[in-house]
Amino acid sequence: MSELKVCVVGLGYIGLPTAVVVAKAGHYVSGVDVSEEVVRQVNSGAAHFQEPDLDAELADVVNRKLLVAGTEVPPSDIFMICVPTPVHLSDDGAEADMSYVNAAADRIAPMVKDGDIVILESTSPVGATDELQKRFDSMLPKDVRVTVAYCPERVLPGHIMVEMINNSRVVGCNDTAIRSKIVDFYRSFVEGEVLETPTKTAEMCKLVENSYRDVNIAFANELSILCDEDGIDVWELIRVANRHPRVNILSPGAGVGGHCIAIDPWFIVARSPKEARIIKMARVTNDEKTDWVINRIQNKLDELRGLLGREPKLACLGVAFKPDVDDLRGAPALRVYRHFLDAGIETMAVDPMLDNSPSVVTVPFEEAVPAADVIVSLVAHSAFKSSASLTLLEGRDVFDCCGLLSDEQ
């Protein structure tokens, strides 16, 4: 298709890679962010977070003037909204915070012309796209009509630049003629299949994908607690159980983090609190697994305090939300680390992905492990699996929450 002017609003973990791959396809992209520092870094060709291949590809499209960042929304043909949609939890349930999406819409509205397309990529509750369409309709003159569509991202941090191109995409739009144009746009940079569906189906699809994963992880996390009570090695149990041709148990961990799996199920629960019983219980199970990990560590610290006659030292191996990324959003490992740090325990964060992080002070693996009285593995970073690292752990009592020391990992 011919080159389009595309505006990507929000240059975070999804927005910036999206802007880069769209620009690589030959479209002229304007990246918009409220942070002047993010804008400065992007225009210098440097990403403000770690993601394999992102820096090189960003520098390329910036140098070729296919991507320019700014704080103001310019006129464009397609506007892509990639801003956060957090969930506010309370005793009464969960509520999606659409304020960032609405603020983005308010900034876009004065710049649109008749026939423009707005694509919401932010994870949203069912019905959000229709509400956003109404918002635009109420702000625009009667002779200016824009179409709002929904196309959720489906990428895994650490693999974003590959998966954003190779993964299939779902385009949700109730206007079939406009939907066809949007499909053509995505096919200009997506090599995977681009599927067409009504708007609400696309919204529900995104939520269901991550809820499915959350439910399966909850089963594994519950198994780990049951096995601990009976002195069973959960990793060995999963290894032998998965030899069944129709069984594929996932790996347990310290909980579930990130911006997707730990958040998206709540959108379903908030809309249908009485009906979404399994989905809600999985969320509760995965959140409570972090509490269980904290209690197990606390018991070990209490036991050692009496034996050592002093406060034990704790080393947390990994504090990011998953292996080999620097993303701290919703990280259960970070919650564990901060719990003991705030409790006055000498707690060392060991995470090679965060050595330059302004929010977490890290200690090198080779210093923390010998100095620690209690070692807990929370995130199985590849660096922890090196022969040198594993040698340092030999003979040490490691509370392994992520299968770091399992042969199956």
C-alpha positions in Angstrom: 0.0 0.0 0.0 1.1 3.6 -0.4 3.0 5.4 2.3 0.8 6.8 5.1 1.3 9.4 7.8 1.0 7.5 11.0 0.9 8.9 14.5 1.7 6.6 17.5 0.6 8.1 20.8 2.6 6.6 23.7 6.2 5.5 23.2 6.4 2.9 25.9 7.1 -0.9 25.8 4.5 -1.3 23.0 4.3 2.1 21.4 8.0 2.6 20.6 8.5 -0.8 18.9 5.2 -0.3 17.0 6.4 3.1 15.7 9.7 1.5 14.6 8.2 -1.4 12.7 5.6 0.8 11.0 8.4 3.2 10.0 10.5 0.3 8.7 7.6 -0.6 6.4 8.1 2.8 4.7 5.4 4.9 6.4 6.1 8.3 7.9 5.7 8.0 11.6 5.3 10.6 14.3 5.8 9.3 17.8 4.1 11.3 20.6 4.8 11.0 24.3 4.2 13.3 27.3 7.8 12.8 28.5 10.2 15.2 27.0 13.1 12.9 28.0 11.6 10.0 26.2 11.1 12.2 23.1 14.8 13.3 23.3 16.1 9.8 23.6 14.0 8.5 20.7 15.1 11.3 18.5 18.7 10.5 19.4 18.1 6.9 18.2 18.2 5.3 21.6 15.4 3.4 23.4 14.6 4.2 27.0 14.3 0.5 27.9 16.0 -2.7 27.0 14.7 -4.8 24.2 16.8 -6.9 21.8 17.3 -5.3 18.4 15.2 -2.2 19.3 18.1 0.3 19.5 19.6 -0.7 16.2 16.3 -0.6 14.3 15.3 2.6 16.1 18.5 4.4 15.1 18.0 3.2 11.5 14.5 4.7 11.0 15.4 7.9 12.9 18.5 8.4 10.7 16.3 7.9 7.6 13.8 10.4 9.0 11.0 7.9 8.9 10.4 8.4 12.6 10.3 11.7 14.5 9.2 12.0 18.1 7.5 15.0 19.7 5.1 16.0 22.5 2.4 17.3 20.2 0.0 15.3 17.9 0.5 16.2 14.2 -2.0 15.7 11.4 -1.9 12.1 10.2 -3.9 9.5 8.3 -3.8 6.8 11.0 -3.5 7.4 14.8 -2.5 4.5 17.0 -3.1 4.7 20.7 -0.6 2.8 22.7 -0.9 4.2 26.3 -1.3 2.4 29.6 -4.7 1.1 30.8 -4.1 0.2 34.5 -6.6 -1.6 36.7 -7.7 -0.2 40.1 -8.4 -3.0 42.5 -10.6 -2.6 45.6 -12.7 -4.8 47.9 -15.6 -4.1 45.6 -13.9 -5.4 42.5 -11.8 -4.1 39.7 -12.1 -1.0 37.5 -10.2 -0.2 34.3 -8.6 3.2 34.2 -9.3 4.6 30.7 -8.1 8.1 31.6 -4.8 7.7 29.5 -6.8 6.5 26.5 -9.3 9.3 26.8 -6.5 11.9 27.2 -4.9 10.6 24.1 -8.2 10.9 22.2 -8.7 14.4 23.4 -5.2 15.3 22.0 -5.9 13.6 18.7 -9.4 15.0 18.0 -8.3 18.6 17.0 -5.9 17.2 14.4 -8.1 14.7 12.6 -9.7 15.1 9.2 -12.7 13.4 7.6 -11.9 9.7 6.9 -9.0 9.3 9.3 -8.7 6.1 11.3 -7.9 5.7 15.1 -6.6 2.4 16.2 -6.7 1.5 19.9 -3.9 -1.0 20.7 -4.1 -0.6 24.5 -5.6 -3.5 26.4 -9.1 -2.5 27.2 -12.4 -3.8 28.5 -15.1 -5.0 26.2 -17.0 -2.1 24.8 -14.2 0.4 25.2 -13.8 0.9 21.5 -17.4 1.8 21.0 -17.1 4.3 23.9 -14.1 5.8 22.3 -16.0 6.1 19.0 -18.7 8.0 20.8 -16.1 10.3 22.4 -14.7 11.2 19.0 -18.2 11.7 17.6 -19.1 14.1 20.4 -15.9 16.2 19.9 -15.9 16.4 16.1 -17.9 18.6 13.7 -20.8 16.8 11.9 -18.9 16.8 8.6 -15.8 15.1 10.1 -16.1 11.3 10.6 -13.3 9.1 12.0 -13.5 5.4 12.5 -12.2 3.8 15.7 -10.9 0.3 15.5 -9.2 -2.1 18.0 -6.1 -4.2 17.3 -4.4 -5.5 20.5 -0.7 -6.3 20.6 0.4 -9.9 21.1 4.1 -9.7 21.9 6.4 -11.1 24.6 8.9 -8.7 26.2 12.4 -9.8 25.1 11.0 -10.9 21.7 9.0 -7.9 20.8 10.8 -6.9 17.6 10.4 -10.4 16.1 6.9 -11.1 17.4 5.5 -7.7 16.3 6.2 -8.8 12.7 5.8 -12.5 12.8 2.8 -13.0 15.2 -0.8 -13.0 13.8 -2.9 -9.9 14.6 -6.6 -9.4 15.1 -8.3 -6.3 13.7 -11.6 -5.5 15.3 -13.9 -3.1 13.4 -17.6 -3.1 12.8 -17.4 -1.2 9.5 -16.2 -4.0 7.1 -15.1 -1.5 4.4 -12.9 0.4 6.8 -11.8 -2.8 8.4 -10.4 -4.0 5.1 -8.3 -0.8 4.9 -6.9 -1.4 8.4 -6.1 -5.0 7.5 -4.1 -3.7 4.5 -2.2 -1.3 6.8 -1.2 -4.1 9.2 -0.2 -6.4 6.4 2.3 -3.7 5.3 4.4 -4.6 8.3 3.0 -7.9 9.7 4.2 -11.2 8.1 1.8 -13.2 10.3 -1.8 -13.7 9.6 -4.1 -10.6 10.0 -7.5 -11.7 11.1 -10.7 -9.6 10.8 -13.5 -9.7 13.4 -16.1 -7.4 15.0 -14.8 -4.9 17.6 -16.0 -6.6 20.8 -14.7 -10.0 19.6 -11.2 -8.5 19.2 -11.4 -6.9 22.6 -12.5 -10.1 24.3 -9.9 -12.1 22.3 -7.0 -10.1 23.9 -8.5 -10.6 27.4 -9.2 -14.3 26.9 -5.7 -15.0 25.6 -4.0 -13.8 28.8 -6.7 -15.1 31.1 -6.2 -18.6 29.6 -2.5 -18.3 30.4 -3.2 -16.9 33.9 -5.5 -19.9 34.7 -2.9 -22.4 33.6 -0.2 -20.7 35.6 -2.5 -20.7 38.6 -2.8 -24.4 38.4 1.0 -24.7 38.4 1.4 -22.3 41.3 -1.2 -24.2 43.3 0.6 -27.4 42.6 3.9 -26.0 43.9 2.2 -25.2 47.3 0.6 -28.6 47.5 3.9 -30.3 46.7 5.8 -28.2 49.3 3.4 -29.5 52.0 4.2 -33.1 51.1 7.9 -32.7 50.4 7.4 -33.4 46.7 9.8 -31.8 44.1 7.2 -29.9 42.0 9.7 -29.7 39.0 10.1 -33.5 39.0 6.3 -33.9 39.3 5.7 -31.7 36.3 8.5 -33.4 34.3 6.9 -36.8 34.7 3.3 -35.7 34.4 4.0 -33.8 31.2 5.0 -37.1 29.6 1.3 -37.8 29.3 0.3 -37.1 25.7 -2.5 -34.7 26.7 -0.9 -33.0 29.7 1.2 -29.8 29.5 1.5 -28.3 32.9 3.3 -24.9 32.9 6.0 -23.8 35.3 5.2 -22.3 38.7 6.9 -19.1 39.9 6.7 -16.4 42.6 3.4 -15.2 41.2 2.5 -13.5 37.9 3.7 -10.1 36.8 3.9 -7.8 33.8 1.3 -5.6 32.3 -0.7 -8.3 30.5 -1.4 -11.6 32.3 -1.6 -10.0 35.7 -4.0 -7.3 34.5 -6.1 -8.4 31.6 -8.2 -11.0 33.5 -9.5 -8.3 35.8 -11.2 -6.6 32.8 -13.3 -9.7 32.4 -14.0 -10.0 36.1 -15.0 -6.4 36.4 -17.6 -6.7 33.6 -19.0 -10.1 34.8 -18.1 -10.5 38.4 -20.6 -13.3 39.1 -19.9 -15.3 36.0 -16.1 -15.1 35.7 -15.5 -17.4 38.7 -12.5 -19.5 37.5 -10.8 -16.4 36.0 -11.1 -14.5 39.3 -9.9 -17.5 41.4 -6.8 -17.8 39.1 -6.0 -14.2 39.7 -6.4 -14.5 43.4 -4.3 -17.7 43.4 -1.4 -16.1 41.5 -1.4 -13.0 43.7 -1.5 -15.1 46.9 1.4 -17.2 45.6 3.6 -14.1 46.2 2.4 -13.9 49.8 3.2 -17.6 50.2 6.7 -17.1 49.0 7.2 -14.1 51.4 5.9 -16.2 54.3 8.3 -19.1 53.4 11.3 -16.8 53.3 10.2 -15.2 56.6 10.1 -18.6 58.3 13.6 -19.3 57.1 14.9 -16.0 58.3 13.3 -16.5 61.7 14.8 -19.9 62.0 18.3 -18.7 61.1 18.1 -15.7 63.4 18.1 -17.9 66.4 21.0 -20.1 65.1 23.2 -17.2 64.0 22.5 -14.8 66.8 22.1 -11.9 64.3 19.9 -10.8 61.4 20.3 -13.1 58.4 21.2 -11.6 55.0 18.9 -12.3 52.1 19.8 -12.5 48.4 17.0 -12.2 45.8 18.1 -13.7 42.5 16.0 -11.7 40.0 13.6 -8.9 40.6 12.2 -8.2 37.0 8.8 -9.7 36.1 10.2 -12.4 33.8 13.6 -13.8 32.6 16.0 -11.7 30.6 14.0 -8.4 30.6 14.4 -5.2 32.6 10.7 -4.7 33.0 9.5 -4.2 36.6 5.8 -3.7 35.9 3.9 -5.8 38.4 6.9 -8.0 39.2 6.2 -10.4 42.1 9.9 -10.8 42.6 10.2 -7.0 43.1 7.4 -7.2 45.6 9.3 -9.9 47.5 12.5 -7.9 47.5 10.9 -4.7 48.7 8.9 -6.4 51.4 12.1 -7.6 53.2 14.0 -4.4 52.4 11.2 -2.3 54.0 11.2 -4.7 56.9 14.8 -3.8 57.7 16.3 -7.1 56.5 19.6 -6.7 54.7 18.4 -7.7 51.3 20.4 -7.8 48.1 18.8 -7.6 44.7 20.8 -9.6 42.1 19.6 -8.9 38.6 22.0 -8.4 35.6 19.1 -6.8 33.6 18.8 -4.0 36.1 22.4 -3.1 36.8 21.8 0.4 35.6 18.3 0.8 36.9 17.6 4.0 38.9 14.9 2.3 40.9 16.7 -0.8 42.2 20.2 -1.0 43.7 21.7 -4.3 42.5 24.6 -6.4 43.8 26.7 -8.6 41.6 25.9 -12.3 41.7 29.5 -13.3 42.7 29.3 -10.9 45.7 25.8 -11.5 46.9 25.7 -15.3 46.9 28.7 -15.9 49.2 27.5 -13.1 51.6 23.9 -14.3 51.9 22.5 -16.5 54.6 19.3 -17.1 52.7 19.2 -17.3 48.9 15.9 -17.3 46.9 15.7 -17.6 43.2 12.8 -15.6 41.9 13.6 -15.1 38.2 15.5 -17.6 36.0 17.6 -15.1 34.1 20.0 -16.8 31.6 23.0 -15.3 33.3 22.1 -17.3 36.5 22.3 -20.6 34.5 26.0 -20.1 33.5 28.4 -22.8 34.8 30.2 -20.1 36.9 26.9 -19.1 38.6 25.7 -22.6 39.2 29.1 -23.5 40.7 28.7 -20.7 43.2 25.3 -22.1 44.2 26.6 -25.6 44.7 26.1 -26.8 48.3 24.0 -23.7 49.2 20.4 -24.0 50.4 18.5 -22.2 47.7 14.7 -21.6 47.9 14.1 -22.2 44.2 10.8 -20.5 43.2 11.4 -20.5 39.5 13.0 -23.8 38.6 16.5 -22.3 38.2 18.1 -25.4 39.5 15.8 -27.8 37.8 17.1 -29.9 34.9 13.9 -29.1 33.0 14.4 -25.4 33.0 
